Amino acid sequence: MQSERGPEPKKNPEATPAVEHLSGAHELLSALRKRIGEHPELAQAITKLETALSLLTVKTGGML
């Protein structure tokens, strides 16, 4: 039986470094939040990173 899915989307080579940097920054900030506890500026930075990653995903059509 043939799969109904189309071909796998190709990853955008230009977006990959940006995604890696955003993901790394998000992980570092999340680890810092666990270590020092909640802080308003830290929460804001994490939110901004999540928003940037979402926008990048939309701009690249989800091909990250």
Buried (B, 14 or more C-beta within 10 A) or exposed (E): EEEEEEEEEEEBEEBEEBBEEBEEBBEEBEEBBEEEEEEEEBEEBBEEBEEBBEEBBEEBEEBB
